[in-house]
Amino acid sequence: MIQKWKRAIEIFRNNGVRKLFTETRNYTKTRLEESIFIPIINNTYSSGVDMAVEDWDHLLILDACRADMFEEVVGKVGDSYQRRRSNGSATPEWIKRTFASKSMGDTVYVSANPWVSRQAPDSFHDIINLWVELYDLDHADLANATDMRKFDFDYGTTIPARDVTNRAIEVAEEYPNKRIIVHYFQPHAPCIGLRDGTEREEPSRIHPEADSYIEGDVSKEELWEVYCENTGYAWHHAQRYLESVSGKKVVTADHGELFGELLRPFPMRRYAHPDNLHHPKLTTVPWAEFEDERREIEDDGCNSILVDKEIIETRLKQLGYQ
């Protein structure tokens, strides 16, 4: 409390009463949201679908794909389609809640999202993490990094959906008796793609947390269109996978994306996909099922991708964690 008073006095002396009022208002608003509004939201919408136990041979994840945007760009496709509610509002939380405590020796995870190596390193028969294969990292780098920004990537560095599909088709052939999860990074920012499956010359810098959007220089319509293009791009390449493999396929998302909507009934706005915020505007995802001749699935046990403790400790030291 004393530190807060000291901070208030410092703001008043350096910036005056208007700045102090603004900072006090923002602090009070944040505390109200975090201590009251968000807990009520999460208690009200505490559960979502456990995708790991659903019936599928292939589970395709379009990262940060809103159900309403999927329906606008792709349509209500498949032999059956519905909206469902994810059990996570961001990828780390979703992977942890869906897979971390399970033994899925009948499943291989092909991922363009690096979080699987950190959150569920020993839950699957195998993990094909494309950040490991394409960017000269290893699973220990990813498992022990608290923030992906610690890796010195340029803005726009991501895994193109084309590469995900190509590798996933190979994995499906390599593991004919396993369930396959294919986790695309798009339509998650950076938005690199167009609806026809081609890629932009330069990644768009428009995203929900960009200053240009929050400050009003970019309209919601412009942001929506960029994300629609990226959704169409992901779908274009996901279709190739659907057409290349046999078995029951499900296309869904780990979570949605907020563009600054009011999270009614509370007077609060959020952007992108904050962790542990289970409002339906963020957790409502598409669920499209494609029926086909089923795979014969066998459980051959789980394998940890982090088997060498010495390597992990070495990487921790290199990354500054020890």
VOPAGU-2260 file (C-alpha; in pm, 1 decimal, decimal comma):
REM VOPAGU-2260
SITE   aa  ch    i         X         Y         Z
SITE  MET   A    0       0,0       0,0       0,0
SITE  ILE   A    1     284,9     239,2      86,7
SITE  GLN   A    2     440,9     172,4    -255,0
SITE  LYS   A    3     111,1     259,3    -424,5
SITE  TRP   A    4      92,5     589,8    -238,1
SITE  LYS   A    5     451,5     668,2    -332,3
SITE  ARG   A    6     371,2     590,3    -694,2
SITE  ALA   A    7      62,9     815,5    -683,7
SITE  ILE   A    8     263,7    1104,2    -538,5
SITE  GLU   A    9     530,3    1056,9    -804,2
SITE  ILE   A   10     273,1    1066,4   -1085,4
SITE  PHE   A   11     111,1    1379,5    -938,2
SITE  ARG   A   12     444,3    1562,2    -904,1
SITE  ASN   A   13     569,7    1468,5   -1251,0
SITE  ASN   A   14     249,9    1476,1   -1456,2
SITE  GLY   A   15     -20,3    1655,6   -1262,8
SITE  VAL   A   16    -366,9    1574,7   -1137,4
SITE  ARG   A   17    -513,9    1474,2   -1478,7
SITE  LYS   A   18    -254,5    1202,7   -1527,9
SITE  LEU   A   19    -304,2    1084,0   -1170,2
SITE  PHE   A   20    -679,6    1061,7   -1225,9
SITE  THR   A   21    -630,8     862,5   -1548,7
SITE  GLU   A   22    -385,4     619,8   -1389,8
SITE  THR   A   23    -609,5     572,8   -1084,6
SITE  ARG   A   24    -911,7     507,1   -1304,5
SITE  ASN   A   25    -723,9     253,3   -1516,3
SITE  TYR   A   26    -586,4      76,5   -1210,4
SITE  THR   A   27    -929,6      55,2   -1048,3
SITE  LYS   A   28   -1084,5     -73,6   -1371,8
SITE  THR   A   29    -818,2    -342,7   -1410,5
SITE  ARG   A   30    -851,5    -457,6   -1049,9
SITE  LEU   A   31   -1230,5    -472,7   -1084,3
SITE  GLU   A   32   -1206,6    -680,6   -1401,7
SITE  GLU   A   33    -944,3    -919,9   -1268,8
SITE  SER   A   34   -1089,4    -971,3    -922,2
SITE  ILE   A   35   -1463,1    -973,5   -1000,2
SITE  PHE   A   36   -1564,1    -979,0   -1368,4
SITE  ILE   A   37   -1326,8   -1243,8   -1504,0
SITE  PRO   A   38   -1380,9   -1490,6   -1215,6
SITE  ILE   A   39   -1758,7   -1461,8   -1268,0
SITE  ILE   A   40   -1716,1   -1522,9   -1643,0
SITE  ASN   A   41   -1495,1   -1826,3   -1583,8
SITE  ASN   A   42   -1726,6   -1973,3   -1321,3
SITE  THR   A   43   -2021,9   -1928,4   -1554,3
SITE  TYR   A   44   -1848,7   -2076,7   -1857,9
SITE  SER   A   45   -1609,6   -2313,4   -1683,2
SITE  SER   A   46   -1634,6   -2616,4   -1910,7
SITE  GLY   A   47   -1581,7   -2680,7   -2278,9
SITE  VAL   A   48   -1541,8   -2976,7   -2509,2
SITE  ASP   A   49   -1253,4   -3215,3   -2436,3
SITE  MET   A   50   -1138,7   -3266,1   -2794,1
SITE  ALA   A   51    -898,6   -3545,3   -2699,4
SITE  VAL   A   52   -1181,5   -3784,9   -2618,0
SITE  GLU   A   53   -1403,9   -3697,9   -2913,8
SITE  ASP   A   54   -1445,1   -3941,6   -3204,2
SITE  TRP   A   55   -1195,9   -3866,6   -3483,6
SITE  ASP   A   56    -902,6   -4013,3   -3674,7
SITE  HIS   A   57    -767,7   -3674,2   -3781,2
SITE  LEU   A   58    -811,7   -3353,6   -3580,0
SITE  LEU   A   59    -724,8   -3035,5   -3772,0
SITE  ILE   A   60    -671,2   -2726,5   -3557,1
SITE  LEU   A   61    -693,7   -2380,9   -3715,2
SITE  ASP   A   62    -528,4   -2163,0   -3454,0
SITE  ALA   A   63    -733,9   -1866,5   -3325,7
SITE  CYS   A   64   -1020,0   -1935,7   -3567,7
SITE  ARG   A   65   -1354,2   -1779,8   -3473,7
SITE  ALA   A   66   -1663,3   -1984,6   -3557,3
SITE  ASP   A   67   -1841,3   -1688,9   -3718,1
SITE  MET   A   68   -1541,4   -1610,3   -3937,6
SITE  PHE   A   69   -1502,1   -1976,2   -4038,3
SITE  GLU   A   70   -1868,5   -1981,7   -4142,0
SITE  GLU   A   71   -1830,1   -1660,7   -4342,6
SITE  VAL   A   72   -1515,4   -1771,5   -4525,3
SITE  VAL   A   73   -1556,5   -2148,7   -4549,0
SITE  GLY   A   74   -1922,8   -2212,3   -4474,2
SITE  LYS   A   75   -2092,5   -2475,8   -4262,6
SITE  VAL   A   76   -1903,4   -2754,8   -4432,8
SITE  GLY   A   77   -1867,4   -3126,5   -4371,9
SITE  ASP   A   78   -2110,9   -3411,7   -4319,3
SITE  SER   A   79   -2212,2   -3232,3   -3999,7
SITE  TYR   A   80   -2131,4   -2888,8   -3861,8
SITE  GLN   A   81   -2190,5   -2714,8   -3531,5
SITE  ARG   A   82   -2040,9   -2455,7   -3305,8
SITE  ARG   A   83   -1872,4   -2583,9   -2993,5
SITE  ARG   A   84   -1697,9   -2425,4   -2700,2
SITE  SER   A   85   -1327,6   -2481,6   -2642,7
SITE  ASN   A   86   -1198,1   -2553,2   -2292,6
SITE  GLY   A   87    -919,5   -2296,4   -2333,8
SITE  SER   A   88    -890,3   -1933,1   -2441,2
SITE  ALA   A   89    -526,2   -1949,3   -2553,6
SITE  THR   A   90    -312,2   -2229,3   -2693,7
SITE  PRO   A   91     -98,2   -2301,9   -2383,1
SITE  GLU   A   92    -408,5   -2333,3   -2166,8
SITE  TRP   A   93    -594,5   -2536,6   -2429,7
SITE  ILE   A   94    -309,6   -2786,3   -2474,9
SITE  LYS   A   95    -261,4   -2820,4   -2100,2
SITE  ARG   A   96    -630,1   -2876,6   -2029,1
SITE  THR   A   97    -686,1   -3105,7   -2327,6
SITE  PHE   A   98    -374,4   -3321,2   -2343,8
SITE  ALA   A   99    -126,5   -3270,4   -2060,0
SITE  SER   A  100    -273,3   -3520,2   -1815,4
SITE  LYS   A  101    -351,9   -3786,6   -2076,9
SITE  SER   A  102    -167,6   -4083,9   -2222,5
SITE  MET   A  103    -237,5   -4083,3   -2596,3
SITE  GLY   A  104     -12,1   -4351,8   -2735,2
SITE  ASP   A  105    -244,7   -4384,6   -3032,2
SITE  THR   A  106    -187,2   -4025,5   -3146,9
SITE  VAL   A  107      80,9   -3828,7   -3334,8
SITE  TYR   A  108      76,4   -3448,7   -3306,8
SITE  VAL   A  109     200,1   -3242,5   -3605,0
SITE  SER   A  110     228,5   -2883,2   -3489,9
SITE  ALA   A  111     304,1   -2540,3   -3627,8
SITE  ASN   A  112     241,0   -2401,3   -3280,2
SITE  PRO   A  113     544,4   -2450,9   -3054,7
SITE  TRP   A  114     351,5   -2477,0   -2727,0
SITE  VAL   A  115     288,5   -2850,4   -2747,4
SITE  SER   A  116     654,9   -2920,2   -2665,8
SITE  ARG   A  117     620,1   -2724,8   -2341,7
SITE  GLN   A  118     271,5   -2821,9   -2228,0
SITE  ALA   A  119     242,0   -3189,6   -2323,6
SITE  PRO   A  120     587,5   -3330,4   -2405,6
SITE  ASP   A  121     508,3   -3688,5   -2305,5
SITE  SER   A  122     137,1   -3722,5   -2387,9
SITE  PHE   A  123     167,4   -3861,7   -2742,3
SITE  HIS   A  124     322,4   -4144,6   -2938,3
SITE  ASP   A  125     519,2   -3878,8   -3126,5
SITE  ILE   A  126     529,4   -3500,5   -3166,3
SITE  ILE   A  127     637,0   -3348,4   -3496,6
SITE  ASN   A  128     700,6   -2986,3   -3399,6
SITE  LEU   A  129     775,4   -2792,0   -3715,9
SITE  TRP   A  130     955,0   -2518,0   -3521,8
SITE  VAL   A  131    1208,9   -2787,1   -3435,7
SITE  GLU   A  132    1237,1   -2911,6   -3792,3
SITE  LEU   A  133    1242,0   -2577,8   -3975,4
SITE  TYR   A  134    1410,4   -2332,9   -3734,3
SITE  ASP   A  135    1700,9   -2530,7   -3590,7
SITE  LEU   A  136    1553,5   -2543,4   -3240,8
SITE  ASP   A  137    1494,8   -2850,3   -3031,2
SITE  HIS   A  138    1207,2   -2950,3   -2806,2
SITE  ALA   A  139    1401,7   -2850,0   -2496,4
SITE  ASP   A  140    1435,5   -2493,6   -2629,0
SITE  LEU   A  141    1060,3   -2470,6   -2663,3
SITE  ALA   A  142     970,5   -2660,5   -2348,6
SITE  ASN   A  143    1175,5   -2433,3   -2126,8
SITE  ALA   A  144    1114,8   -2096,2   -2288,7
SITE  THR   A  145     872,6   -1882,8   -2090,9
SITE  ASP   A  146     818,2   -1648,1   -2386,0
SITE  MET   A  147     859,1   -1720,8   -2756,5
SITE  ARG   A  148     983,7   -1365,1   -2804,9
SITE  LYS   A  149    1310,9   -1474,1   -2644,8
SITE  PHE   A  150    1391,0   -1632,5   -2979,8
SITE  ASP   A  151    1528,3   -1369,7   -3214,3
SITE  PHE   A  152    1276,5   -1412,8   -3496,1
SITE  ASP   A  153    1179,3   -1133,8   -3733,0
SITE  TYR   A  154     817,0   -1024,3   -3732,0
SITE  GLY   A  155     627,0   -1254,1   -3964,8
SITE  THR   A  156     824,0   -1565,7   -3877,7
SITE  THR   A  157     573,9   -1848,0   -3868,3
SITE  ILE   A  158     505,9   -2189,5   -4021,9
SITE  PRO   A  159     317,9   -2161,1   -4352,8
SITE  ALA   A  160       8,1   -2378,7   -4384,1
SITE  ARG   A  161     148,8   -2526,4   -4703,4
SITE  ASP   A  162     443,3   -2671,6   -4511,2
SITE  VAL   A  163     215,2   -2803,2   -4238,1
SITE  THR   A  164      -0,9   -2993,3   -4485,4
SITE  ASN   A  165     296,3   -3134,9   -4674,5
SITE  ARG   A  166     454,0   -3266,5   -4355,8
SITE  ALA   A  167     125,1   -3388,6   -4210,7
SITE  ILE   A  168      52,2   -3597,7   -4521,2
SITE  GLU   A  169     393,1   -3760,8   -4481,2
SITE  VAL   A  170     326,5   -3828,7   -4113,1
SITE  ALA   A  171     -15,3   -3978,8   -4185,8
SITE  GLU   A  172     152,5   -4220,9   -4427,6
SITE  GLU   A  173     433,7   -4294,6   -4182,6
SITE  TYR   A  174     184,8   -4370,8   -3903,4
SITE  PRO   A  175    -110,4   -4543,8   -4076,0
SITE  ASN   A  176    -243,9   -4686,4   -3748,9
SITE  LYS   A  177    -238,2   -4364,1   -3544,4
SITE  ARG   A  178    -475,1   -4076,8   -3491,2
SITE  ILE   A  179    -321,5   -3757,2   -3629,9
SITE  ILE   A  180    -354,7   -3404,1   -3492,1
SITE  VAL   A  181    -259,4   -3133,0   -3742,2
SITE  HIS   A  182    -219,5   -2792,9   -3576,4
SITE  TYR   A  183    -195,6   -2505,0   -3826,5
SITE  PHE   A  184     -69,2   -2167,6   -3704,9
SITE  GLN   A  185    -309,7   -1968,1   -3920,5
SITE  PRO   A  186    -536,0   -1772,8   -3899,8
SITE  HIS   A  187    -335,4   -1661,9   -3592,9
SITE  ALA   A  188    -123,6   -1352,7   -3661,8
SITE  PRO   A  189     105,3   -1276,9   -3834,4
SITE  CYS   A  190    -136,9   -1290,3   -4125,7
SITE  ILE   A  191      70,0   -1421,2   -4414,6
SITE  GLY   A  192    -187,6   -1572,9   -4647,0
SITE  LEU   A  193    -462,0   -1507,8   -4900,1
SITE  ARG   A  194    -779,7   -1705,4   -4964,7
SITE  ASP   A  195    -643,0   -1867,9   -5280,3
SITE  GLY   A  196    -367,5   -2039,4   -5079,9
SITE  THR   A  197     -88,4   -1804,8   -5184,7
SITE  GLU   A  198     117,9   -1595,7   -4945,7
SITE  ARG   A  199     155,3   -1221,2   -4917,7
SITE  GLU   A  200     479,3   -1063,4   -5030,7
SITE  GLU   A  201     511,0    -927,4   -4675,8
SITE  PRO   A  202     314,4   -1038,8   -4367,0
SITE  SER   A  203      40,1    -798,5   -4264,4
SITE  ARG   A  204     120,0    -602,3   -3951,4
SITE  ILE   A  205    -248,8    -567,6   -3869,1
SITE  HIS   A  206    -359,8    -769,4   -3567,7
SITE  PRO   A  207    -595,0    -710,4   -3272,0
SITE  GLU   A  208    -322,3    -589,3   -3035,2
SITE  ALA   A  209    -153,3    -359,2   -3286,3
SITE  ASP   A  210    -137,8       5,1   -3178,5
SITE  SER   A  211    -276,4     104,5   -3518,3
SITE  TYR   A  212    -593,9     -93,7   -3447,3
SITE  ILE   A  213    -640,6      -8,1   -3080,4
SITE  GLU   A  214    -586,3     362,8   -3151,9
SITE  GLY   A  215    -836,7     358,7   -3439,1
SITE  ASP   A  216    -607,1     406,4   -3737,9
SITE  VAL   A  217    -714,7      63,9   -3867,3
SITE  SER   A  218   -1086,2     -18,6   -3873,4
SITE  LYS   A  219   -1245,2    -339,9   -3751,5
SITE  GLU   A  220   -1356,5    -404,8   -4110,8
SITE  GLU   A  221    -994,4    -390,2   -4230,8
SITE  LEU   A  222    -878,3    -619,0   -3951,1
SITE  TRP   A  223   -1165,6    -860,2   -4017,0
SITE  GLU   A  224   -1078,1    -882,4   -4385,7
SITE  VAL   A  225    -710,6    -956,0   -4315,9
SITE  TYR   A  226    -810,8   -1236,0   -4080,1
SITE  CYS   A  227   -1064,7   -1368,1   -4330,5
SITE  GLU   A  228    -790,1   -1389,1   -4591,1
SITE  ASN   A  229    -566,5   -1575,8   -4347,0
SITE  THR   A  230    -852,7   -1810,5   -4257,1
SITE  GLY   A  231    -914,3   -1884,6   -4624,1
SITE  TYR   A  232    -543,3   -1947,3   -4667,4
SITE  ALA   A  233    -538,4   -2200,5   -4383,3
SITE  TRP   A  234    -852,8   -2370,1   -4515,2
SITE  HIS   A  235    -710,2   -2396,3   -4867,9
SITE  HIS   A  236    -421,6   -2605,5   -4739,9
SITE  ALA   A  237    -626,5   -2793,7   -4481,3
SITE  GLN   A  238    -848,9   -2912,3   -4767,4
SITE  ARG   A  239    -547,9   -3074,8   -4932,0
SITE  TYR   A  240    -494,1   -3278,2   -4619,3
SITE  LEU   A  241    -860,3   -3373,2   -4595,7
SITE  GLU   A  242    -851,1   -3499,3   -4953,3
SITE  SER   A  243    -526,9   -3693,7   -4904,7
SITE  VAL   A  244    -606,2   -3913,8   -4604,5
SITE  SER   A  245    -867,9   -4168,9   -4507,6
SITE  GLY   A  246   -1046,9   -4172,4   -4174,8
SITE  LYS   A  247   -1291,9   -3950,0   -3993,9
SITE  LYS   A  248   -1171,9   -3589,2   -3999,0
SITE  VAL   A  249   -1270,3   -3300,7   -3771,0
SITE  VAL   A  250   -1179,1   -2936,9   -3840,3
SITE  THR   A  251   -1193,1   -2706,3   -3539,4
SITE  ALA   A  252    -989,0   -2447,3   -3346,4
SITE  ASP   A  253    -810,8   -2427,0   -3013,9
SITE  HIS   A  254    -976,1   -2090,3   -2937,7
SITE  GLY   A  255   -1114,4   -1785,3   -3112,9
SITE  GLU   A  256    -995,3   -1425,6   -3138,9
SITE  LEU   A  257   -1123,6   -1101,9   -2986,4
SITE  PHE   A  258   -1126,5    -777,9   -3183,1
SITE  GLY   A  259   -1209,7    -553,0   -2889,9
SITE  GLU   A  260   -1570,7    -663,9   -2841,6
SITE  LEU   A  261   -1752,7    -587,3   -2520,5
SITE  LEU   A  262   -1768,0    -902,2   -2308,5
SITE  ARG   A  263   -2127,2    -854,8   -2199,3
SITE  PRO   A  264   -2279,5    -830,9   -1948,3
SITE  PHE   A  265   -1962,1    -665,0   -1820,8
SITE  PRO   A  266   -1826,9    -328,9   -1947,5
SITE  MET   A  267   -1487,7    -468,0   -2046,2
SITE  ARG   A  268   -1309,0    -518,7   -2374,5
SITE  ARG   A  269   -1030,3    -757,0   -2462,5
SITE  TYR   A  270    -813,2    -813,5   -2768,2
SITE  ALA   A  271    -661,9   -1124,4   -2928,4
SITE  HIS   A  272    -682,4   -1430,3   -2698,0
SITE  PRO   A  273    -587,3   -1370,0   -2334,9
SITE  ASP   A  274    -523,1   -1676,3   -2124,1
SITE  ASN   A  275    -789,8   -1795,0   -1879,8
SITE  LEU   A  276   -1081,1   -1589,6   -2013,0
SITE  HIS   A  277   -1361,7   -1830,1   -2100,3
SITE  HIS   A  278   -1617,2   -1591,1   -2243,2
SITE  PRO   A  279   -1811,5   -1748,7   -2534,6
SITE  LYS   A  280   -1699,4   -1468,9   -2767,1
SITE  LEU   A  281   -1348,4   -1608,7   -2729,6
SITE  THR   A  282   -1406,4   -1981,0   -2685,6
SITE  THR   A  283   -1675,0   -2052,1   -2948,7
SITE  VAL   A  284   -1509,2   -2251,2   -3228,9
SITE  PRO   A  285   -1617,2   -2435,6   -3545,4
SITE  TRP   A  286   -1663,8   -2812,9   -3542,4
SITE  ALA   A  287   -1689,6   -2965,3   -3890,9
SITE  GLU   A  288   -1694,7   -3345,4   -3924,2
SITE  PHE   A  289   -1603,6   -3532,4   -4243,1
SITE  GLU   A  290   -1698,0   -3900,1   -4245,2
SITE  ASP   A  291   -1481,8   -4155,0   -4428,5
SITE  GLU   A  292   -1364,4   -4513,6   -4404,0
SITE  ARG   A  293   -1211,8   -4539,5   -4059,2
SITE  ARG   A  294    -849,1   -4603,0   -3974,4
SITE  GLU   A  295    -755,2   -4903,2   -3762,8
SITE  ILE   A  296    -598,1   -4734,0   -3463,0
SITE  GLU   A  297    -339,7   -4896,8   -3234,4
SITE  ASP   A  298    -196,3   -4767,6   -2908,7
SITE  ASP   A  299     179,3   -4831,1   -2901,0
SITE  GLY   A  300     249,2   -4619,0   -2596,8
SITE  CYS   A  301     371,7   -4265,4   -2539,2
SITE  ASN   A  302     722,2   -4139,2   -2597,2
SITE  SER   A  303     863,8   -3835,0   -2423,9
SITE  ILE   A  304    1030,4   -3584,9   -2651,8
SITE  LEU   A  305    1240,2   -3468,0   -2356,3
SITE  VAL   A  306    1430,8   -3784,5   -2278,1
SITE  ASP   A  307    1780,4   -3640,9   -2233,7
SITE  LYS   A  308    1796,7   -3447,5   -1906,6
SITE  GLU   A  309    2154,3   -3335,8   -1974,2
SITE  ILE   A  310    2048,9   -3170,3   -2300,4
SITE  ILE   A  311    1759,5   -2996,6   -2124,6
SITE  GLU   A  312    1988,3   -2858,6   -1853,7
SITE  THR   A  313    2237,0   -2740,0   -2116,5
SITE  ARG   A  314    1962,4   -2558,6   -2306,1
SITE  LEU   A  315    1831,1   -2403,7   -1986,5
SITE  LYS   A  316    2173,6   -2257,2   -1916,0
SITE  GLN   A  317    2205,3   -2131,7   -2274,5
SITE  LEU   A  318    1866,6   -1961,7   -2245,8
SITE  GLY   A  319    1958,1   -1806,0   -1912,6
SITE  TYR   A  320    1721,7   -2002,0   -1689,1
SITE  GLN   A  321    1990,3   -2158,2   -1467,5
